[in-house]
Amino acid sequence: MSPEPSEAARRLAPIELAVLDMAGTTVRDDGLVERAFVRAMAWAGIVEDDPSMDDHLAFVHASMGLSKIEVFRALLGDEERAVGATRAFEQAVADSVAGGEVVPIDGAEAALRRLRASDVKICLTTGFSHDTQSAIVDALGWGGLIDLAVAPGRGLRGRPHPDMILHAVLTLGVDDVAAVAVAGDTASDLLSGWRAGAGIVAGVLTGAHGRDELCAVPHTHLLPSVVDLPDLVLPR
């Protein structure tokens, strides 16, 4: 399936860096995020059969890709509860990782290898904490396959801010943001790529947000999967 471009194509340069989201883009979600959220809300005193849970889950779906602390701040209001719920969420994800429940999107690893074989640098970004991100990368055995992994915190704002992408540009020595391709499965992924000035901002249809949600924000392409990204960015 050929990529579907948006109405707003950007100036292209040869792609030097691919900045890729994790859950829903390169890593299968399979309900992991929702299960971790339900467990975190239970920590905060809101159980799964609470009448408000449907609305909370709808908000979580709409805000997929954002830093998890920001999501819990919006839902719980109180900073102490938000911090505690975020820790409970991260522990739930860590337990899933330890239980072998985290696996790649079909074909994602081969796509990463194709990019690396063509000297495209790879950065993985996430809305999880740095420790959780590191645990996922280690579990998948991707440490030697990527150049950088970036998570919110340590002075970097999460998506939809452009901070993580721009940090990757600076850290990996990319001279032109037009030489960056960003791919993700959520509206916030695409917004962060657009705000960073990336030459390619591609939505993938393997995760939290569907075509309508992705088309509602600026982007350059929609792809069935990250598997299709190398065909888009590599020289023919």
C-alpha positions as CSV (number, residue, x, y, z in Angstrom):
1,M,0.0,0.0,0.0
2,S,1.5,3.3,-1.0
3,P,1.7,6.1,1.6
4,E,-1.1,8.6,1.8
5,P,0.2,12.1,1.8
6,S,-1.5,15.0,3.6
7,E,-2.2,18.3,1.9
8,A,0.8,19.8,3.6
9,A,4.0,18.2,2.2
10,R,7.2,19.7,3.6
11,R,10.6,20.5,2.2
12,L,12.5,17.2,2.0
13,A,16.2,16.6,2.6
14,P,17.8,13.2,2.6
15,I,16.7,11.5,5.8
16,E,19.4,11.2,8.4
17,L,17.4,10.5,11.5
18,A,14.2,8.5,12.2
19,V,12.4,9.4,15.5
20,L,10.0,6.6,16.3
21,D,7.4,6.2,19.0
22,M,7.3,3.0,20.9
23,A,3.9,1.6,22.1
24,G,1.6,1.3,19.1
25,T,4.3,2.2,16.6
26,T,7.3,-0.1,17.0
27,V,6.0,-2.0,20.0
28,R,2.6,-3.8,20.2
29,D,0.3,-2.3,22.8
30,D,-2.4,-5.1,23.0
31,G,-4.1,-3.2,25.8
32,L,-1.0,-2.8,28.0
33,V,-1.4,0.9,28.4
34,E,-5.1,0.6,29.4
35,R,-4.5,-2.2,31.8
36,A,-1.7,-0.2,33.5
37,F,-4.0,2.8,33.6
38,V,-6.7,0.9,35.4
39,R,-4.2,-0.4,37.9
40,A,-2.9,3.1,38.5
41,M,-6.4,4.5,39.0
42,A,-7.2,1.8,41.5
43,W,-4.1,3.0,43.4
44,A,-5.7,6.4,43.4
45,G,-9.0,5.0,44.8
46,I,-11.0,4.8,41.5
47,V,-11.8,1.2,40.9
48,E,-12.5,-0.4,37.5
49,D,-16.3,-0.5,37.9
50,D,-16.5,3.1,39.1
51,P,-19.1,5.0,37.0
52,S,-16.5,7.5,36.0
53,M,-14.1,5.0,34.6
54,D,-15.5,5.1,31.0
55,D,-14.9,8.8,30.8
56,H,-11.4,8.4,32.3
57,L,-10.6,5.7,29.7
58,A,-11.9,7.9,26.9
59,F,-9.6,10.7,28.1
60,V,-6.7,8.3,28.2
61,H,-7.4,7.2,24.6
62,A,-7.6,10.8,23.4
63,S,-4.4,11.7,25.2
64,M,-2.3,8.7,24.1
65,G,1.3,9.7,23.4
66,L,1.4,12.4,26.1
67,S,3.7,12.1,29.2
68,K,1.8,10.0,31.7
69,I,2.3,12.4,34.5
70,E,0.5,15.0,32.5
71,V,-2.4,12.6,32.0
72,F,-2.7,11.9,35.7
73,R,-2.4,15.6,36.5
74,A,-5.4,16.3,34.3
75,L,-7.5,13.4,35.7
76,L,-6.6,13.7,39.4
77,G,-5.8,17.4,39.9
78,D,-3.7,16.8,42.9
79,E,0.0,16.7,42.3
80,E,0.8,14.1,45.0
81,R,-1.9,11.7,43.7
82,A,-0.8,12.3,40.1
83,V,2.8,11.4,41.0
84,G,1.7,8.3,42.9
85,A,-0.6,7.1,40.1
86,T,2.2,7.6,37.6
87,R,4.5,5.4,39.7
88,A,1.7,2.8,39.9
89,F,1.3,3.0,36.1
90,E,5.0,2.6,35.5
91,Q,5.2,-0.4,37.9
92,A,2.3,-2.0,36.0
93,V,4.1,-1.6,32.7
94,A,7.3,-2.9,34.3
95,D,5.5,-6.0,35.5
96,S,4.2,-6.6,32.0
97,V,7.7,-6.2,30.6
98,A,9.1,-8.7,33.2
99,G,6.3,-11.1,32.3
100,G,7.3,-11.2,28.6
101,E,4.2,-9.4,27.5
102,V,6.0,-6.7,25.4
103,V,6.7,-7.6,21.8
104,P,7.5,-5.7,18.6
105,I,5.0,-4.7,16.0
106,D,5.2,-7.3,13.3
107,G,8.1,-6.4,11.0
108,A,9.3,-3.4,13.1
109,E,12.7,-4.8,13.9
110,A,13.3,-5.6,10.2
111,A,12.4,-2.0,9.4
112,L,14.8,-0.6,12.0
113,R,17.5,-2.8,10.5
114,R,16.8,-1.5,7.0
115,L,17.1,2.1,8.2
116,R,20.4,1.4,10.1
117,A,21.8,-0.4,7.1
118,S,21.3,2.8,5.1
119,D,23.0,4.9,7.8
120,V,19.8,6.4,9.1
121,K,20.1,7.1,12.8
122,I,17.3,5.8,15.0
123,C,15.8,7.4,18.1
124,L,13.0,5.9,20.1
125,T,10.7,8.2,22.0
126,T,7.9,7.5,24.5
127,G,5.4,8.9,27.0
128,F,6.7,6.4,29.6
129,S,9.4,7.1,32.1
130,H,13.1,6.7,31.2
131,D,13.4,3.6,33.4
132,T,10.4,1.9,31.8
133,Q,11.6,2.8,28.3
134,S,15.0,1.3,29.1
135,A,13.4,-1.9,30.4
136,I,11.4,-2.2,27.2
137,V,14.5,-1.6,25.0
138,D,16.4,-4.2,27.0
139,A,13.6,-6.8,26.9
140,L,13.4,-6.5,23.1
141,G,17.2,-6.6,22.7
142,W,17.2,-3.3,20.8
143,G,20.0,-1.6,22.6
144,G,22.5,-2.2,19.8
145,L,19.9,-1.4,17.1
146,I,19.2,2.2,18.1
147,D,21.3,5.3,18.5
148,L,19.2,7.0,21.3
149,A,16.2,6.5,23.5
150,V,14.5,9.6,24.9
151,A,11.7,10.0,27.5
152,P,10.1,13.0,29.1
153,G,11.8,14.5,32.2
154,R,15.3,15.6,32.9
155,G,14.4,19.0,31.5
156,L,12.5,17.6,28.4
157,R,8.8,18.1,28.1
158,G,6.7,15.3,26.7
159,R,4.6,15.3,23.5
160,P,3.0,17.2,21.9
161,H,6.0,19.5,22.6
162,P,8.9,19.1,20.2
163,D,11.6,18.7,23.0
164,M,12.4,15.0,22.6
165,I,12.8,15.3,18.8
166,L,15.0,18.4,19.0
167,H,17.1,16.8,21.8
168,A,17.7,13.9,19.4
169,V,18.7,16.3,16.6
170,L,21.2,18.0,18.9
171,T,22.5,14.8,20.5
172,L,23.0,12.9,17.3
173,G,24.5,15.9,15.4
174,V,21.8,16.3,12.7
175,D,22.3,19.6,10.9
176,D,18.9,20.1,9.4
177,V,15.5,19.2,11.0
178,A,14.2,18.7,7.4
179,A,16.4,15.6,7.5
180,V,14.3,14.0,10.3
181,A,11.5,11.6,9.8
182,V,9.0,11.2,12.7
183,A,6.6,8.3,12.9
184,G,3.9,7.6,15.5
185,D,0.4,6.3,16.1
186,T,-1.1,9.2,18.0
187,A,-2.0,12.8,17.3
188,S,0.5,14.0,19.8
189,D,3.3,12.2,18.0
190,L,2.4,14.0,14.8
191,L,2.1,17.4,16.5
192,S,5.5,17.0,18.2
193,G,7.0,16.2,14.8
194,W,5.4,19.1,13.1
195,R,6.4,21.5,15.7
196,A,10.0,20.3,15.6
197,G,10.0,21.0,11.8
198,A,10.6,17.4,10.7
199,G,10.7,16.8,7.0
200,I,8.5,13.7,7.3
201,V,5.8,13.5,9.9
202,A,4.1,10.1,9.3
203,G,1.1,8.6,11.2
204,V,0.9,4.8,11.4
205,L,-2.3,2.9,11.7
206,T,-1.2,0.2,14.2
207,G,-1.9,1.9,17.5
208,A,-4.2,4.1,19.6
209,H,-5.5,6.6,17.1
210,G,-7.2,5.9,13.8
211,R,-7.2,7.6,10.5
212,D,-9.7,10.4,11.5
213,E,-7.8,11.3,14.6
214,L,-4.5,11.4,12.8
215,C,-5.9,13.4,9.9
216,A,-7.1,16.0,12.3
217,V,-3.5,17.2,13.0
218,P,-0.7,18.3,10.7
219,H,1.3,15.5,9.1
220,T,2.9,14.6,5.8
221,H,1.9,11.0,5.4
222,L,-0.2,8.2,6.7
223,L,1.2,4.7,6.6
224,P,-0.3,1.3,7.4
225,S,2.7,0.5,9.6
226,V,6.2,1.5,10.6
227,V,7.2,-1.3,8.3
228,D,6.4,1.0,5.4
229,L,8.6,3.8,6.6
230,P,11.9,2.6,5.0
231,D,10.3,2.6,1.5
232,L,9.2,6.2,2.1
233,V,12.5,7.6,3.4
234,L,15.2,5.6,1.8
235,P,16.6,6.4,-1.7
236,R,14.9,4.4,-4.4
